Amino acid sequence: MFSWLKRGGARGQQPEAIRTVTSALKELYREKLLPLEEHYRFGTFHSPALEDADFDGKPMVLVAGQYSTGKTSFIQYLLEQEVPGSRVGPEPTTDCFVAVMHGDTEGTVPGNALVVDPDKPFRKLNPFGNTFLNRFMCAQLPNQVLESISIIDTPGILSGAKQRVSRGYDFPAVLRWFAERVDLIILLFDAHKLEISDEFSEAIGALRGHEDKIRVVLNKADMVETQQLMRVYGALMWALGKVVGTPEVLRVYIGSFWSQPLLVPDNRRLFELEEQDLFRDIQGLPRHAALRKLNDLVKRARLVRVHAYIISYLKKEMPSVFGKENKKKQLILKLPVIFAKIQLEHHISPGDFPDCQKMQELLMAHDFTKFHSLKPKLLEALDEMLTHDIAKLMPLLRQEELESTDVGVQGGAFEGTHMGPFVERGPDEALEDGEEGSDDDAEWVVTKDKSKYDEIFYNLAPADGKLSGTKAKTWMVGTKLPNSVLGRIWKLSDVDRDGMLDDEDPRPTLACPFLPLALLWLPSSGWLHTHLHPWPTSALPAHSPSCKDGGPAAPTPHCQTVGTRGGARLLCPPFTPLPSRYT
């Protein structure tokens, strides 16, 4: 039992305060599970030993799918920011595993350097060799979403003739390694690419045992009409049923996860609801991280126990002197029968046993005479952990969840869907008030095009010079942009945070939602360049990441002066006019 639960109890003192669930799990693993793993060589057959970083790390999301299904675009949509070193295109562009993590500055870390970092949970990837490590990297960037979770981008899974080309490393084994450690697995499918290739089938097979983590996303669904979408959904479920191998149906989310206008907006409401459900799953990851770690540790402990029985049985059946090789071959051939014997003798569920065929392949490379016999004390400690110690953690786990102030994943696309008129509010619920900004005499660079936006504004019939969110939403939805983008556009436009768009503010705020549609043509940093807003206002960032405090430097041909701050000149790229289809 926990020594820190008993300490001081004999003298009538209060027990030492229980620490977090995560720290208790680390202690249980080191004291009761790790000795059993090392004694029976669990790491060489299944998964390497866990380290502190595996317990302390942020929740991780694994994004996988065939090439050109929108994996990298999906990640950039969530972050509303480009990932360093990433490239998007119709061909297979992501050729490596990319761990997208939070960092103070943008940059990349190569795989060989990453696996020696004790603060990262990737040290046990070293056995996959240089070929894999040359195809593994970490992209770090300052992003609010990444303060709560990390995301693993994967190479596009090949199809057709391409799948016969070797990657140089065991791709399904790498996926299996990540699947054991991530909190959520997102499989992306293209509405026009539903075939499941041999490599994709092997990849899904590598995820077997982690079906509770899998979420399927039918991406690019805005490219088909409603009737076609119904047939595409049915075809996808049929294809998944052949490779998943379980009667349970996987959860499938339908949508178009990028920041471009919907090509076929007929199913816009469906896409919004599906996106909210998926975002709710992702946002809840930090809150339920401790429960997931506990669940995975119990799952691992049950496999370790079965592994100990298998190895000790093989050791017991080996002859002491002659005929060792022949006996080894016989035992490997009879492994299914051995599994059945162990199951009946120790009352173990069939679901706790590893894959028999894979186990046979692994046993071929081992010397059975070096295996260890059964050690009852080690197994008793494991049983005590599963029956008593884990049970004692459940009240603490519930208490942590109740006392947690974590609101889940924030920022990026998760923030855009909860802004302005793009979130369902009660009739008496008002928008949040913003702070008053300061005035400045610097010229607003959009003044020359203001008449275009004035015309759109007054055609929507504002009352007393103010346009309500409901009227603005009607026009904005007509642009076919996702709600996550429109919500952020609203926040950028409604500078005084009164829930209205007006032309009476001296700043003025008539950029309204129509100018910020330029988000489509601006960097995906999530805000407008300062020169697109009335300069300046406290509700906006000082300047975007692409701006420079130029001081004595002169503007380049691609930049222009938009104001000053602290005596330094602010340089920003020139204004991109609103496309004609929105005017």
PAGU-475995 format. One record per residue (C-alpha): residue in three letters; x, y, z. Coordinates in steps of 0.5 Angstrom, whole numbers, plus 500, padded with zeros to 3 digits. Example, Ala and Ser with C-alpha at 12.3 -4.5 7.8 and 13.67 -1.06 7.14 Angstrom:
residues 2
ALA;525;491;516
SER;527;498;514
***
This chain:
residues 583
MET;500;500;500
PHE;502;507;500
SER;507;509;505
TRP;505;516;505
LEU;498;514;506
LYS;500;510;513
ARG;506;515;515
GLY;504;518;522
GLY;497;514;523
ALA;500;509;529
ARG;500;515;533
GLY;494;518;532
GLN;496;524;527
GLN;493;526;521
PRO;496;522;515
GLU;500;526;510
ALA;496;530;505
ILE;495;526;499
ARG;499;529;493
THR;496;529;486
VAL;493;523;482
THR;499;523;477
SER;505;523;482
ALA;501;517;486
LEU;501;514;479
LYS;508;515;478
GLU;510;512;485
LEU;506;506;484
TYR;509;505;477
ARG;516;505;480
GLU;515;501;486
LYS;510;495;484
LEU;510;495;476
LEU;516;497;473
PRO;520;491;477
LEU;515;486;474
GLU;517;489;467
GLU;524;489;468
HIS;524;482;471
TYR;520;479;465
ARG;523;483;459
PHE;516;486;458
GLY;520;492;454
THR;523;488;449
PHE;516;484;447
HIS;511;490;448
SER;512;497;450
PRO;519;501;453
ALA;518;503;460
LEU;515;509;462
GLU;519;515;464
ASP;516;521;469
ALA;515;525;462
ASP;510;520;460
PHE;506;522;466
ASP;507;529;467
GLY;507;531;460
LYS;501;535;457
PRO;495;531;453
MET;497;529;446
VAL;493;528;440
LEU;495;524;434
VAL;492;526;427
ALA;493;521;422
GLY;490;519;415
GLN;492;518;408
TYR;495;524;404
SER;492;530;402
THR;486;529;407
GLY;487;535;410
LYS;491;533;416
THR;496;539;417
SER;491;544;415
PHE;486;541;420
ILE;492;543;425
GLN;493;550;423
TYR;485;551;423
LEU;485;549;430
LEU;491;553;432
GLU;490;559;427
GLN;497;559;426
GLU;502;556;421
VAL;506;551;424
PRO;514;552;423
GLY;517;547;417
SER;510;545;415
ARG;507;545;408
VAL;500;544;405
GLY;499;541;398
PRO;495;536;394
GLU;501;531;394
PRO;504;528;400
THR;507;534;403
THR;508;532;410
ASP;514;526;410
CYS;515;526;417
PHE;512;525;424
VAL;512;532;427
ALA;510;534;434
VAL;507;541;435
MET;508;543;442
HIS;508;550;445
GLY;515;554;446
ASP;517;561;447
THR;519;562;440
GLU;518;559;433
GLY;523;554;431
THR;524;546;430
VAL;528;541;433
PRO;530;535;429
GLY;529;528;432
ASN;536;526;434
ALA;536;532;439
LEU;529;531;441
VAL;530;524;444
VAL;535;526;448
ASP;531;531;452
PRO;529;529;459
ASP;523;534;459
LYS;520;531;453
PRO;516;524;452
PHE;520;522;446
ARG;526;518;449
LYS;524;511;448
LEU;523;513;440
ASN;531;512;440
PRO;530;504;438
PHE;527;506;432
GLY;533;508;429
ASN;536;514;425
THR;532;512;419
PHE;526;514;423
LEU;529;520;427
ASN;531;523;421
ARG;523;523;419
PHE;521;526;426
MET;522;533;429
CYS;518;538;434
ALA;515;544;431
GLN;515;549;437
LEU;511;556;437
PRO;507;560;442
ASN;500;559;441
GLN;495;559;447
VAL;492;552;444
LEU;499;549;445
GLU;499;551;452
SER;494;545;454
ILE;495;540;449
SER;500;538;444
ILE;499;535;437
ILE;502;530;433
ASP;502;530;425
THR;504;524;421
PRO;506;523;414
GLY;500;521;409
ILE;499;514;409
LEU;500;512;402
SER;496;508;397
GLY;496;505;390
ALA;503;503;388
LYS;506;508;393
GLN;505;503;398
ARG;510;498;396
VAL;516;503;397
SER;519;502;404
ARG;519;507;409
GLY;525;505;412
TYR;522;504;419
ASP;516;500;422
PHE;511;505;421
PRO;505;501;424
ALA;510;500;430
VAL;511;508;431
LEU;504;509;430
ARG;503;504;436
TRP;508;507;440
PHE;504;514;440
ALA;497;510;440
GLU;499;508;447
ARG;501;515;450
VAL;496;520;446
ASP;490;522;449
LEU;486;522;443
ILE;487;519;436
ILE;484;523;430
LEU;483;519;423
LEU;482;524;417
PHE;478;522;411
ASP;477;525;405
ALA;470;525;402
HIS;473;524;395
LYS;478;519;398
LEU;474;513;402
GLU;479;507;400
ILE;483;504;405
SER;489;502;402
ASP;494;496;405
GLU;498;501;409
PHE;492;504;412
SER;489;498;414
GLU;496;496;417
ALA;496;503;421
ILE;489;502;423
GLY;490;495;426
ALA;496;498;430
LEU;491;502;433
ARG;487;496;436
GLY;486;496;443
HIS;486;503;443
GLU;479;504;440
ASP;476;508;445
LYS;481;514;443
ILE;479;514;436
ARG;475;519;433
VAL;474;519;425
VAL;473;526;421
LEU;470;526;415
ASN;474;532;412
LYS;472;536;406
ALA;465;535;406
ASP;463;541;404
MET;465;539;397
VAL;459;534;396
GLU;451;536;396
THR;447;533;401
GLN;445;527;398
GLN;452;525;396
LEU;454;526;403
MET;449;521;405
ARG;452;516;401
VAL;459;518;402
TYR;458;517;410
GLY;455;510;409
ALA;461;508;404
LEU;465;510;410
MET;462;506;415
TRP;462;500;411
ALA;469;501;409
LEU;471;502;417
GLY;467;496;419
LYS;472;491;414
VAL;478;494;418
VAL;476;496;425
GLY;474;489;427
THR;469;491;432
PRO;461;491;432
GLU;462;498;436
VAL;461;504;431
LEU;466;509;431
ARG;464;516;432
VAL;465;520;425
TYR;465;527;425
ILE;463;531;419
GLY;465;538;417
SER;470;542;413
PHE;476;544;418
TRP;479;550;414
SER;478;557;414
GLN;476;558;407
PRO;469;559;405
LEU;464;553;404
LEU;464;551;397
VAL;457;547;398
PRO;454;551;404
ASP;447;547;404
ASN;450;543;411
ARG;453;549;414
ARG;448;547;421
LEU;450;540;421
PHE;458;542;420
GLU;457;547;426
LEU;454;542;430
GLU;459;536;429
GLU;465;541;430
GLN;462;543;437
ASP;462;536;439
LEU;469;535;436
PHE;472;541;440
ARG;468;539;446
ASP;472;532;446
ILE;479;536;445
GLN;477;541;450
GLY;476;536;455
LEU;483;533;455
PRO;486;537;460
ARG;481;536;465
HIS;481;528;464
ALA;488;527;463
ALA;489;524;470
LEU;483;519;469
ARG;486;517;462
LYS;493;516;465
LEU;490;512;470
ASN;486;508;465
ASP;492;507;461
LEU;496;504;467
VAL;491;499;469
LYS;491;497;462
ARG;499;496;462
ALA;499;493;468
ARG;494;487;466
LEU;498;486;460
VAL;504;485;464
ARG;501;480;469
VAL;499;476;463
HIS;506;477;460
ALA;509;474;466
TYR;505;468;466
ILE;507;467;459
ILE;514;467;460
SER;514;463;466
TYR;510;458;463
LEU;515;457;457
LYS;521;457;462
LYS;518;452;466
GLU;517;447;460
MET;524;448;457
PRO;529;442;458
SER;535;443;462
VAL;540;440;458
PHE;538;437;451
GLY;533;439;445
LYS;532;446;447
GLU;531;448;440
ASN;526;443;438
LYS;522;444;445
LYS;522;452;443
LYS;519;451;436
GLN;514;446;439
LEU;512;451;444
ILE;512;457;439
LEU;507;453;435
LYS;503;451;441
LEU;502;458;443
PRO;495;459;442
VAL;494;452;447
ILE;498;455;452
PHE;494;462;452
ALA;488;458;453
LYS;491;454;459
ILE;494;460;462
GLN;487;463;461
LEU;483;457;465
GLU;489;456;470
HIS;489;464;473
HIS;482;466;471
ILE;484;471;466
SER;480;475;461
PRO;482;473;453
GLY;482;480;452
ASP;488;481;456
PHE;492;477;452
PRO;497;480;447
ASP;496;478;439
CYS;498;471;439
GLN;501;471;432
LYS;506;477;433
MET;508;474;440
GLN;510;468;436
GLU;514;472;431
LEU;518;476;437
LEU;519;469;441
MET;523;467;435
ALA;529;471;437
HIS;529;470;444
ASP;533;464;448
PHE;528;461;453
THR;533;459;458
LYS;534;466;460
PHE;527;467;462
HIS;525;467;469
SER;521;463;473
LEU;515;465;476
LYS;516;470;482
PRO;509;470;487
LYS;512;476;491
LEU;512;481;484
LEU;505;478;482
GLU;502;480;489
ALA;505;487;489
LEU;501;488;482
ASP;495;485;484
GLU;495;489;491
MET;496;495;486
LEU;490;493;482
THR;485;491;487
HIS;487;496;493
ASP;492;502;491
ILE;488;504;484
ALA;481;504;488
LYS;484;509;493
LEU;486;514;488
MET;479;514;485
PRO;476;519;491
LEU;482;523;490
LEU;481;523;482
ARG;474;525;483
GLN;476;531;488
GLU;481;533;483
GLU;476;534;478
LEU;471;538;482
GLU;476;542;485
SER;479;543;478
THR;479;551;475
ASP;481;548;468
VAL;477;551;463
GLY;480;546;458
VAL;483;548;451
GLN;483;555;450
GLY;485;560;444
GLY;485;558;436
ALA;479;556;433
PHE;476;554;440
GLU;475;561;441
GLY;472;564;435
THR;466;559;436
HIS;464;563;442
MET;464;570;440
GLY;459;575;438
PRO;453;573;435
PHE;456;566;433
VAL;454;563;440
GLU;448;561;442
ARG;446;566;448
GLY;440;568;452
PRO;435;574;450
ASP;438;577;456
GLU;445;575;456
ALA;449;581;453
LEU;456;581;450
GLU;462;582;454
ASP;464;589;455
GLY;471;591;453
GLU;476;597;455
GLU;476;603;452
GLY;482;605;447
SER;486;611;446
ASP;485;616;441
ASP;491;617;436
ASP;492;622;430
ALA;495;617;426
GLU;491;616;419
TRP;487;609;418
VAL;490;606;412
VAL;483;603;410
THR;480;610;409
LYS;481;610;402
ASP;476;604;401
LYS;471;606;407
SER;466;608;402
LYS;465;601;400
TYR;464;598;407
ASP;459;604;408
GLU;455;602;402
ILE;454;595;405
PHE;453;597;412
TYR;447;602;410
ASN;444;597;405
LEU;443;592;412
ALA;439;598;415
PRO;442;600;421
ALA;438;603;427
ASP;440;610;429
GLY;447;608;426
LYS;448;602;429
LEU;448;595;426
SER;445;589;431
GLY;449;582;431
THR;443;579;428
LYS;443;583;422
ALA;451;583;421
LYS;451;575;422
THR;446;574;416
TRP;450;578;411
MET;457;574;414
VAL;454;567;414
GLY;453;569;407
THR;460;569;406
LYS;460;561;407
LEU;466;562;412
PRO;466;557;418
ASN;463;560;425
SER;470;560;428
VAL;473;565;423
LEU;467;569;423
GLY;467;569;431
ARG;474;572;431
ILE;472;577;425
TRP;467;580;429
LYS;471;580;435
LEU;476;584;431
SER;471;589;428
ASP;467;590;434
VAL;472;594;438
ASP;468;597;443
ARG;465;591;445
ASP;458;593;445
GLY;455;588;441
MET;453;593;435
LEU;457;595;429
ASP;457;603;428
ASP;459;609;424
GLU;459;614;430
ASP;465;612;434
PRO;471;617;433
ARG;476;611;432
PRO;471;609;428
THR;469;602;428
LEU;466;601;421
ALA;471;596;419
CYS;465;592;421
PRO;465;585;419
PHE;467;586;412
LEU;474;589;412
PRO;476;583;416
LEU;474;578;411
ALA;481;579;409
LEU;483;574;414
LEU;483;570;408
TRP;489;573;405
LEU;493;575;412
PRO;497;571;416
SER;494;566;420
SER;496;569;426
GLY;489;570;429
TRP;489;577;429
LEU;489;583;423
HIS;495;587;422
THR;494;594;426
HIS;494;598;420
LEU;487;595;418
HIS;484;597;425
PRO;483;605;427
TRP;490;606;430
PRO;491;604;436
THR;486;601;441
SER;488;597;447
ALA;483;592;445
LEU;488;590;440
PRO;495;587;440
ALA;501;592;440
HIS;502;589;433
SER;502;583;429
PRO;508;578;429
SER;510;580;422
CYS;511;587;424
LYS;517;590;426
ASP;519;596;431
GLY;523;599;426
GLY;526;605;429
PRO;531;609;424
ALA;530;604;419
ALA;526;606;413
PRO;520;602;410
THR;521;597;405
PRO;517;597;398
HIS;513;591;402
CYS;512;595;408
GLN;509;602;410
THR;509;606;416
VAL;502;605;420
GLY;504;609;427
THR;509;610;432
ARG;510;607;439
GLY;515;609;444
GLY;518;613;439
ALA;519;607;434
ARG;516;607;427
LEU;511;601;426
LEU;512;598;419
CYS;507;593;417
PRO;505;590;410
PRO;501;594;405
PHE;493;593;406
THR;490;588;401
PRO;483;590;399
LEU;477;587;400
PRO;476;582;394
SER;470;584;389
ARG;466;578;390
TYR;465;581;397
THR;463;588;395
***
